[in-house]
Amino acid sequence: MVVRLICPDADQNKFIDEVVEQRQNGRNAKFFTKIKDDWKARVKAYLRENGDPAIIKPWQEALSHATTFKNLYLSPDENSVQHPVLTNLRSRELQLCPACGEDGTPNTLDHYLPKQTYPEFSITAHNLFPMCDICQGEKLTETVNSANERLFVHPYFDQFIEVQVLHLQIRPPYEAPENIQLTPDSGLDPAQSALVARHLVHLAIPKRYYHFFKDEYLRLLRLVRTMRQQDLNITTILEVFREKARDKSINSWGHIFYTGVLSNPGLMDYLKQGQLPEKL
């Protein structure tokens, strides 16, 4: 349900130097000059630790001037250094949310480490990525749990999400499944599996996916009825659907769905020769 994104290509030291230089004629010139080196060190630590909030703790100097930092993101001048960076991140080329995998163009940018708690990363490109409104509403400013474990997969740094990270289990009755389950894929190591599980829960993905599943499964049964009537190869056609969904992402909702269907021998047997519901 998460999509790996290409890490932004940005020289953060040069970027901060240019941002500070543009502030020299403003009322916060002395502040930015004073904290420039520490700001660079903070961003360097972010990149070194892959943005992990279990390691990177809030910076009191930034929190004391939170509005000053956040305004760089919220009110960038068109000629500002950060404006083209933010514009590029908002390019809206994606056709699904990187955080959950649901179809649709994400409407806004998310701060992996929230700007309310980490204002110094408000315009750090590696801390920003597109996210759908629903995911943002679930994520809010959460970062770690009570055990100081990070809650969310990072789309730039967590390379393991280049493979399918979730498995869909569909249990009978196959004419109207009442019990499905999304679980971390068995190929993940324990730490990766635990992170994916936390990510699922804290973005409320299982509940959201179930609504998608009900509609998609009913559509599948209708298609299977047509395939049978035309004596088509059900497995081959579903494999084509799966590959089409994979074009978006191996962790898109559609790819997870068709992989779950094709990997279920009992369900595939039902689709090929079971008694389909009369009303679909």
C-alpha positions as a Markdown table, in Angstrom:
| # | Residue | x | y | z |
|---|---|---|---|---|
| 1 | Met | 0.0 | 0.0 | 0.0 |
| 2 | Val | 3.0 | 2.3 | -0.1 |
| 3 | Val | 4.9 | 3.5 | -3.1 |
| 4 | Arg | 8.6 | 4.1 | -3.4 |
| 5 | Leu | 9.5 | 7.5 | -4.7 |
| 6 | Ile | 12.7 | 8.7 | -6.2 |
| 7 | Cys | 14.7 | 10.6 | -3.6 |
| 8 | Pro | 14.9 | 14.4 | -4.4 |
| 9 | Asp | 18.1 | 15.5 | -6.0 |
| 10 | Ala | 19.0 | 18.5 | -4.0 |
| 11 | Asp | 22.2 | 20.0 | -2.4 |
| 12 | Gln | 20.8 | 20.9 | 1.0 |
| 13 | Asn | 23.9 | 22.9 | 2.1 |
| 14 | Lys | 23.7 | 25.1 | -1.0 |
| 15 | Phe | 19.9 | 25.3 | -0.6 |
| 16 | Ile | 20.1 | 26.5 | 3.0 |
| 17 | Asp | 22.9 | 29.0 | 2.1 |
| 18 | Glu | 20.6 | 30.5 | -0.6 |
| 19 | Val | 17.6 | 30.6 | 1.6 |
| 20 | Val | 19.6 | 32.4 | 4.3 |
| 21 | Glu | 21.0 | 34.8 | 1.8 |
| 22 | Gln | 17.5 | 35.8 | 0.6 |
| 23 | Arg | 16.6 | 36.6 | 4.2 |
| 24 | Gln | 19.4 | 39.1 | 4.7 |
| 25 | Asn | 17.2 | 42.1 | 3.9 |
| 26 | Gly | 14.4 | 40.9 | 6.1 |
| 27 | Arg | 13.6 | 41.3 | 9.8 |
| 28 | Asn | 14.8 | 37.7 | 10.5 |
| 29 | Ala | 18.3 | 38.2 | 9.0 |
| 30 | Lys | 20.2 | 37.9 | 12.2 |
| 31 | Phe | 18.3 | 34.8 | 13.3 |
| 32 | Phe | 18.9 | 32.9 | 10.1 |
| 33 | Thr | 22.6 | 33.9 | 10.0 |
| 34 | Lys | 23.0 | 32.7 | 13.6 |
| 35 | Ile | 21.4 | 29.3 | 13.1 |
| 36 | Lys | 22.6 | 28.5 | 9.5 |
| 37 | Asp | 25.2 | 26.0 | 10.4 |
| 38 | Asp | 23.1 | 24.3 | 13.0 |
| 39 | Trp | 20.2 | 24.2 | 10.5 |
| 40 | Lys | 22.6 | 22.5 | 8.0 |
| 41 | Ala | 23.6 | 20.0 | 10.7 |
| 42 | Arg | 20.0 | 19.2 | 11.4 |
| 43 | Val | 19.2 | 18.5 | 7.8 |
| 44 | Lys | 22.4 | 16.4 | 7.5 |
| 45 | Ala | 21.2 | 14.3 | 10.5 |
| 46 | Tyr | 17.8 | 13.9 | 8.9 |
| 47 | Leu | 19.4 | 12.5 | 5.7 |
| 48 | Arg | 21.8 | 10.3 | 7.7 |
| 49 | Glu | 19.0 | 8.8 | 9.9 |
| 50 | Asn | 16.5 | 8.6 | 7.0 |
| 51 | Gly | 14.1 | 11.0 | 8.8 |
| 52 | Asp | 13.6 | 8.6 | 11.7 |
| 53 | Pro | 11.7 | 10.4 | 14.5 |
| 54 | Ala | 12.8 | 7.7 | 16.9 |
| 55 | Ile | 16.3 | 9.2 | 16.6 |
| 56 | Ile | 15.8 | 12.8 | 15.4 |
| 57 | Lys | 14.3 | 14.8 | 18.3 |
| 58 | Pro | 12.7 | 18.2 | 18.1 |
| 59 | Trp | 15.1 | 21.2 | 18.1 |
| 60 | Gln | 14.2 | 23.8 | 20.6 |
| 61 | Glu | 15.8 | 26.7 | 18.7 |
| 62 | Ala | 13.5 | 25.9 | 15.8 |
| 63 | Leu | 10.4 | 25.5 | 18.0 |
| 64 | Ser | 11.1 | 28.9 | 19.5 |
| 65 | His | 10.9 | 30.4 | 16.0 |
| 66 | Ala | 8.4 | 27.9 | 14.5 |
| 67 | Thr | 6.3 | 30.5 | 12.6 |
| 68 | Thr | 9.5 | 32.0 | 11.0 |
| 69 | Phe | 10.4 | 28.6 | 9.6 |
| 70 | Lys | 6.8 | 27.5 | 8.6 |
| 71 | Asn | 6.3 | 30.8 | 6.7 |
| 72 | Leu | 9.0 | 29.6 | 4.3 |
| 73 | Tyr | 6.7 | 26.8 | 3.3 |
| 74 | Leu | 3.3 | 28.5 | 3.7 |
| 75 | Ser | 4.1 | 31.9 | 2.1 |
| 76 | Pro | 6.9 | 31.5 | -0.4 |
| 77 | Asp | 7.6 | 34.4 | -2.7 |
| 78 | Glu | 7.6 | 33.4 | -6.4 |
| 79 | Asn | 11.2 | 34.5 | -6.6 |
| 80 | Ser | 12.2 | 32.6 | -3.5 |
| 81 | Val | 14.7 | 29.7 | -3.5 |
| 82 | Gln | 12.1 | 27.3 | -2.1 |
| 83 | His | 9.3 | 28.2 | -4.6 |
| 84 | Pro | 10.5 | 26.0 | -7.5 |
| 85 | Val | 11.3 | 23.1 | -5.1 |
| 86 | Leu | 7.8 | 23.1 | -3.7 |
| 87 | Thr | 6.2 | 23.6 | -7.1 |
| 88 | Asn | 8.1 | 20.6 | -8.4 |
| 89 | Leu | 7.0 | 18.4 | -5.5 |
| 90 | Arg | 3.4 | 19.5 | -6.1 |
| 91 | Ser | 3.6 | 18.6 | -9.8 |
| 92 | Arg | 0.6 | 16.2 | -9.5 |
| 93 | Glu | 2.1 | 13.5 | -11.8 |
| 94 | Leu | 1.3 | 10.7 | -9.4 |
| 95 | Gln | -2.0 | 8.8 | -10.0 |
| 96 | Leu | -2.1 | 7.2 | -6.6 |
| 97 | Cys | -1.3 | 8.2 | -3.0 |
| 98 | Pro | 2.3 | 7.1 | -2.1 |
| 99 | Ala | 1.2 | 6.5 | 1.6 |
| 100 | Cys | -1.7 | 4.2 | 1.0 |
| 101 | Gly | -1.7 | 3.1 | -2.7 |
| 102 | Glu | -5.3 | 4.2 | -3.4 |
| 103 | Asp | -6.0 | 5.5 | -6.9 |
| 104 | Gly | -6.3 | 9.3 | -7.3 |
| 105 | Thr | -4.0 | 12.3 | -7.6 |
| 106 | Pro | -2.8 | 13.4 | -4.2 |
| 107 | Asn | -3.9 | 16.9 | -3.4 |
| 108 | Thr | -1.3 | 18.2 | -1.0 |
| 109 | Leu | 2.2 | 17.7 | 0.4 |
| 110 | Asp | 2.8 | 15.9 | 3.6 |
| 111 | His | 5.7 | 16.7 | 6.0 |
| 112 | Tyr | 7.0 | 13.2 | 7.1 |
| 113 | Leu | 8.2 | 14.9 | 10.2 |
| 114 | Pro | 5.4 | 17.4 | 10.9 |
| 115 | Lys | 6.3 | 21.1 | 10.6 |
| 116 | Gln | 4.5 | 21.8 | 13.9 |
| 117 | Thr | 7.1 | 19.7 | 15.7 |
| 118 | Tyr | 10.0 | 20.0 | 13.3 |
| 119 | Pro | 9.6 | 23.4 | 11.7 |
| 120 | Glu | 13.3 | 23.4 | 10.5 |
| 121 | Phe | 12.3 | 20.7 | 8.0 |
| 122 | Ser | 9.4 | 22.7 | 6.6 |
| 123 | Ile | 11.1 | 23.2 | 3.2 |
| 124 | Thr | 13.4 | 20.2 | 3.2 |
| 125 | Ala | 12.6 | 18.3 | 0.0 |
| 126 | His | 13.4 | 14.9 | 1.5 |
| 127 | Asn | 10.8 | 15.6 | 4.2 |
| 128 | Leu | 8.0 | 16.4 | 1.7 |
| 129 | Phe | 6.0 | 14.2 | -0.6 |
| 130 | Pro | 2.5 | 14.1 | -2.0 |
| 131 | Met | -0.3 | 12.5 | 0.1 |
| 132 | Cys | -4.0 | 12.1 | -0.2 |
| 133 | Asp | -6.3 | 14.1 | 2.1 |
| 134 | Ile | -7.6 | 11.0 | 3.9 |
| 135 | Cys | -4.1 | 9.9 | 4.8 |
| 136 | Gln | -3.2 | 13.4 | 6.0 |
| 137 | Gly | -6.3 | 13.4 | 8.2 |
| 138 | Glu | -5.3 | 10.1 | 9.8 |
| 139 | Lys | -1.6 | 10.9 | 10.1 |
| 140 | Leu | -1.8 | 14.4 | 11.5 |
| 141 | Thr | 1.3 | 15.0 | 13.7 |
| 142 | Glu | 1.9 | 11.5 | 14.8 |
| 143 | Thr | 5.5 | 10.2 | 14.5 |
| 144 | Val | 6.3 | 7.5 | 17.1 |
| 145 | Asn | 4.4 | 5.2 | 19.4 |
| 146 | Ser | 4.9 | 4.7 | 23.2 |
| 147 | Ala | 7.8 | 2.4 | 22.5 |
| 148 | Asn | 9.5 | 5.2 | 20.5 |
| 149 | Glu | 9.0 | 3.2 | 17.2 |
| 150 | Arg | 8.3 | 5.2 | 14.1 |
| 151 | Leu | 4.8 | 4.8 | 12.8 |
| 152 | Phe | 5.1 | 5.4 | 9.1 |
| 153 | Val | 7.0 | 4.1 | 6.1 |
| 154 | His | 9.2 | 6.7 | 4.4 |
| 155 | Pro | 8.6 | 6.7 | 0.7 |
| 156 | Tyr | 12.1 | 8.0 | -0.1 |
| 157 | Phe | 14.3 | 6.0 | 2.3 |
| 158 | Asp | 12.5 | 2.6 | 2.9 |
| 159 | Gln | 13.8 | 0.7 | -0.1 |
| 160 | Phe | 12.0 | -2.5 | 0.8 |
| 161 | Ile | 8.7 | -1.1 | -0.4 |
| 162 | Glu | 10.0 | -1.6 | -4.0 |
| 163 | Val | 8.5 | -5.1 | -3.6 |
| 164 | Gln | 4.9 | -6.0 | -2.6 |
| 165 | Val | 4.6 | -5.4 | 1.2 |
| 166 | Leu | 1.1 | -6.6 | 1.8 |
| 167 | His | -0.8 | -9.8 | 1.3 |
| 168 | Leu | -4.6 | -10.0 | 0.8 |
| 169 | Gln | -6.2 | -13.0 | 2.4 |
| 170 | Ile | -9.8 | -13.8 | 1.1 |
| 171 | Arg | -11.7 | -16.5 | 3.0 |
| 172 | Pro | -14.9 | -18.3 | 2.1 |
| 173 | Pro | -17.8 | -18.1 | 1.4 |
| 174 | Tyr | -16.5 | -17.0 | -1.9 |
| 175 | Glu | -19.9 | -16.0 | -3.3 |
| 176 | Ala | -19.9 | -13.2 | -0.7 |
| 177 | Pro | -16.7 | -13.0 | 1.3 |
| 178 | Glu | -17.2 | -11.7 | 4.8 |
| 179 | Asn | -13.7 | -12.0 | 6.0 |
| 180 | Ile | -10.6 | -10.5 | 4.4 |
| 181 | Gln | -7.3 | -9.6 | 6.0 |
| 182 | Leu | -4.4 | -7.4 | 4.9 |
| 183 | Thr | -1.1 | -8.6 | 6.5 |
| 184 | Pro | 2.5 | -7.7 | 5.9 |
| 185 | Asp | 4.0 | -9.9 | 3.2 |
| 186 | Ser | 5.9 | -13.0 | 4.5 |
| 187 | Gly | 9.0 | -11.9 | 2.6 |
| 188 | Leu | 9.6 | -9.0 | 5.0 |
| 189 | Asp | 11.9 | -9.2 | 7.9 |
| 190 | Pro | 10.4 | -8.8 | 11.4 |
| 191 | Ala | 11.3 | -5.1 | 11.7 |
| 192 | Gln | 9.9 | -4.3 | 8.3 |
| 193 | Ser | 6.8 | -6.3 | 9.0 |
| 194 | Ala | 6.2 | -4.4 | 12.3 |
| 195 | Leu | 6.7 | -1.0 | 10.6 |
| 196 | Val | 4.2 | -1.9 | 7.8 |
| 197 | Ala | 1.7 | -3.1 | 10.4 |
| 198 | Arg | 1.9 | 0.2 | 12.3 |
| 199 | His | 1.6 | 2.1 | 9.0 |
| 200 | Leu | -1.5 | 0.2 | 8.2 |
| 201 | Val | -3.2 | 0.8 | 11.5 |
| 202 | His | -2.3 | 4.5 | 11.9 |
| 203 | Leu | -3.5 | 5.4 | 8.4 |
| 204 | Ala | -6.7 | 3.3 | 8.8 |
| 205 | Ile | -5.9 | 1.5 | 5.6 |
| 206 | Pro | -7.6 | -1.9 | 6.3 |
| 207 | Lys | -11.0 | -0.3 | 6.8 |
| 208 | Arg | -10.6 | 1.8 | 3.7 |
| 209 | Tyr | -9.4 | -1.1 | 1.7 |
| 210 | Tyr | -12.4 | -3.2 | 2.6 |
| 211 | His | -14.8 | -0.7 | 1.0 |
| 212 | Phe | -12.6 | -0.9 | -2.2 |
| 213 | Phe | -12.5 | -4.7 | -2.0 |
| 214 | Lys | -16.3 | -5.1 | -1.8 |
| 215 | Asp | -16.9 | -3.2 | -5.1 |
| 216 | Glu | -13.9 | -4.7 | -6.8 |
| 217 | Tyr | -14.9 | -8.3 | -5.8 |
| 218 | Leu | -18.5 | -7.8 | -7.1 |
| 219 | Arg | -17.0 | -6.5 | -10.4 |
| 220 | Leu | -14.8 | -9.6 | -10.5 |
| 221 | Leu | -17.7 | -11.9 | -10.2 |
| 222 | Arg | -19.5 | -10.1 | -13.0 |
| 223 | Leu | -16.4 | -10.4 | -15.2 |
| 224 | Val | -16.0 | -14.1 | -14.4 |
| 225 | Arg | -19.6 | -14.8 | -15.4 |
| 226 | Thr | -18.8 | -13.2 | -18.8 |
| 227 | Met | -15.6 | -15.1 | -19.1 |
| 228 | Arg | -17.3 | -18.4 | -18.5 |
| 229 | Gln | -20.0 | -17.6 | -21.1 |
| 230 | Gln | -17.4 | -16.8 | -23.7 |
| 231 | Asp | -15.2 | -19.8 | -22.6 |
| 232 | Leu | -12.2 | -17.6 | -21.8 |
| 233 | Asn | -9.2 | -18.5 | -19.7 |
| 234 | Ile | -9.9 | -16.9 | -16.4 |
| 235 | Thr | -6.4 | -17.3 | -15.0 |
| 236 | Thr | -4.8 | -15.6 | -18.0 |
| 237 | Ile | -7.2 | -12.7 | -18.0 |
| 238 | Leu | -6.8 | -12.1 | -14.3 |
| 239 | Glu | -3.0 | -12.1 | -14.7 |
| 240 | Val | -3.4 | -9.4 | -17.4 |
| 241 | Phe | -5.5 | -7.3 | -15.0 |
| 242 | Arg | -2.8 | -7.8 | -12.3 |
| 243 | Glu | 0.0 | -6.7 | -14.6 |
| 244 | Lys | -2.0 | -3.6 | -15.7 |
| 245 | Ala | -2.5 | -2.7 | -12.0 |
| 246 | Arg | 1.2 | -3.2 | -11.4 |
| 247 | Asp | 2.0 | -0.5 | -14.0 |
| 248 | Lys | 0.8 | 2.0 | -11.3 |
| 249 | Ser | 2.6 | 0.3 | -8.5 |
| 250 | Ile | 3.3 | -3.1 | -7.1 |
| 251 | Asn | 1.6 | -1.8 | -3.9 |
| 252 | Ser | -1.4 | -0.3 | -5.6 |
| 253 | Trp | -4.8 | -1.4 | -4.4 |
| 254 | Gly | -5.5 | -3.2 | -7.6 |
| 255 | His | -2.3 | -5.2 | -7.7 |
| 256 | Ile | -2.8 | -6.2 | -4.1 |
| 257 | Phe | -6.3 | -7.4 | -5.0 |
| 258 | Tyr | -5.5 | -9.5 | -8.1 |
| 259 | Thr | -2.4 | -11.0 | -6.4 |
| 260 | Gly | -4.6 | -12.0 | -3.5 |
| 261 | Val | -7.1 | -13.6 | -5.9 |
| 262 | Leu | -4.6 | -15.4 | -8.1 |
| 263 | Ser | -2.6 | -16.8 | -5.1 |
| 264 | Asn | -5.8 | -18.3 | -3.5 |
| 265 | Pro | -6.3 | -21.9 | -4.9 |
| 266 | Gly | -9.7 | -22.3 | -3.3 |
| 267 | Leu | -11.0 | -19.0 | -4.7 |
| 268 | Met | -9.6 | -19.6 | -8.2 |
| 269 | Asp | -11.3 | -23.0 | -8.2 |
| 270 | Tyr | -14.6 | -21.3 | -7.2 |
| 271 | Leu | -14.2 | -18.7 | -10.0 |
| 272 | Lys | -13.6 | -21.4 | -12.6 |
| 273 | Gln | -16.4 | -23.8 | -11.6 |
| 274 | Gly | -18.3 | -22.7 | -8.5 |
| 275 | Gln | -21.9 | -21.6 | -8.4 |
| 276 | Leu | -21.9 | -17.8 | -8.9 |
| 277 | Pro | -24.6 | -15.7 | -7.2 |
| 278 | Glu | -27.6 | -15.2 | -9.4 |
| 279 | Lys | -27.8 | -11.5 | -8.8 |
| 280 | Leu | -24.6 | -9.6 | -9.4 |
